[in-house]
């Protein structure tokens, strides 16, 4: 589905990603872990086309997308849930969901299916984005990305700042999306979320992937947990 090979990214003259390589397969959740500034969000922005790699390749279903702009990447089937959520405060929940809806993948994600996945959004469909709680805004951001009917979903810290009960709901949603065959690249600092949903973990530090492994391997690596994740 998604493949990064030796990707090098910069902000101006600042070298941020140093040879990042990873893959995400259909129906798989791959998690990027690491402290603030490790390069996780930069990896997401590079995949989405907000940054272009100076070296290395990014392929989506075999196609090189490394030089494409964000709108072209999205049209190829990539949904992006940014850390800041990015919902439209002056639009209703329903309008947020329909304004950029696209019927890819046979139009699987419809308003009806979204409201089944997120019942709270059905109850709030006439509310403005600015009238939602933080957890509701996060659900709306995920739902809006799904309305693009993507084959790959990028989520940047979806549990950040949310109450434990809302985090549990986010975990349940991610499990259902994974079960439906959606490929997911997830950035997280919450190990509870990462352990619950991810098939593989990549721990990043200073723009380099310093550990790759399954959940059990991560939990058994005390040095990685201590040195890079402050556990």
SULQUISUL-V414269 format. One record per backbone hydrogen bond with DSSP energy under -0.5 kcal/mol. NH is the residue of the N-H (numbers start at 1). CO is the residue of the C=O. E is the energy in kcal/mol with one decimal. If there is no record, write none. Layout:
# SULQUISUL-V414269
nh: (NH;NH)
co: (CO;CO)
e: (E;E)
This chain:
# SULQUISUL-V414269
nh: (2;3;4;5;7;8;9;11;12;14;15;16;16;17;18;19;19;20;22;24;27;28;30;30;31;32;33;33;38;43;44;45;46;47;48;49;49;50;51;54;55;57;59;60;61;61;63;65;65;66;68;72;73;74;75;76;77;78;78;79;79;81;82;85;86;89;91;93;93;94;96;97;98;99;101;102;104;107;108;108;110;114;115;116;117;118;121;122;123;124;125;127;129;129;130;131;132;137;138;139;140;141;142;143;144;145;146;147;148;149;151;152;153;154;155;155;156;157;157;160;162;166;167;168;169;170;171;172;173;174;175;176;177;178;179;180;181;182;183;184;185;186;186;187;188;188;191;193;194;195;196;197;198;199;200;201;202;203;204;204;205;207;208;210;210;211;213;218;219;220;221;222;225;226;227;228;229;229;231)
co: (24;59;22;57;20;55;17;14;10;11;13;9;14;9;207;7;17;7;4;2;181;25;28;184;200;186;31;202;35;39;40;41;42;43;44;45;46;45;45;8;8;5;3;63;1;59;60;58;63;58;65;69;69;70;71;72;74;73;74;77;152;154;80;82;84;87;88;124;127;125;92;93;94;95;98;147;102;104;104;105;108;110;111;112;113;114;118;118;119;120;122;124;88;91;89;128;129;133;134;135;136;137;138;139;140;141;142;143;145;146;77;77;183;79;153;185;81;155;187;157;159;163;163;164;165;166;167;168;169;170;171;172;173;174;175;176;178;177;151;28;153;30;184;155;32;186;189;190;190;191;192;193;194;29;29;213;31;211;33;202;208;38;205;203;208;203;201;214;215;216;218;220;221;222;223;224;224;225;225)
e: (-2.3;-2.5;-3.2;-2.5;-2.6;-2.3;-0.8;-2.4;-0.6;-2.3;-0.6;-2.5;-0.7;-1.6;-2.9;-0.5;-0.6;-2.3;-1.6;-2.3;-1.0;-1.8;-0.6;-2.6;-2.5;-3.3;-0.6;-2.8;-1.7;-1.8;-1.7;-2.8;-2.0;-2.1;-2.4;-0.7;-0.5;-1.9;-1.3;-2.4;-1.0;-1.8;-2.9;-2.7;-3.5;-0.5;-2.1;-2.7;-0.5;-0.7;-1.6;-0.6;-2.0;-2.6;-1.8;-1.1;-1.8;-0.8;-0.5;-0.5;-2.9;-3.0;-0.6;-1.7;-2.2;-0.8;-1.2;-0.5;-1.9;-2.2;-2.8;-1.8;-1.8;-2.1;-0.8;-2.7;-0.7;-2.3;-0.7;-0.9;-0.9;-2.6;-2.7;-1.5;-2.1;-2.8;-1.4;-1.1;-1.9;-1.2;-1.1;-2.3;-0.6;-2.3;-1.9;-1.7;-1.4;-2.6;-2.1;-2.2;-2.3;-2.4;-2.2;-2.8;-2.8;-1.7;-2.0;-1.7;-1.2;-2.6;-2.2;-2.1;-2.8;-3.2;-0.5;-2.4;-2.5;-0.8;-2.3;-1.3;-1.9;-0.6;-2.4;-2.1;-1.5;-2.3;-2.5;-2.4;-2.3;-2.5;-2.2;-1.9;-2.4;-2.5;-2.4;-1.3;-1.8;-2.0;-1.7;-2.8;-2.5;-3.0;-0.6;-3.1;-2.1;-0.5;-0.9;-0.5;-2.0;-3.0;-1.5;-1.7;-2.1;-3.1;-1.4;-2.7;-2.9;-2.4;-3.3;-0.5;-2.5;-3.0;-1.3;-2.8;-0.7;-1.1;-2.0;-2.3;-2.7;-1.4;-1.3;-1.1;-2.2;-2.5;-2.9;-2.3;-0.9;-0.7;-2.5)
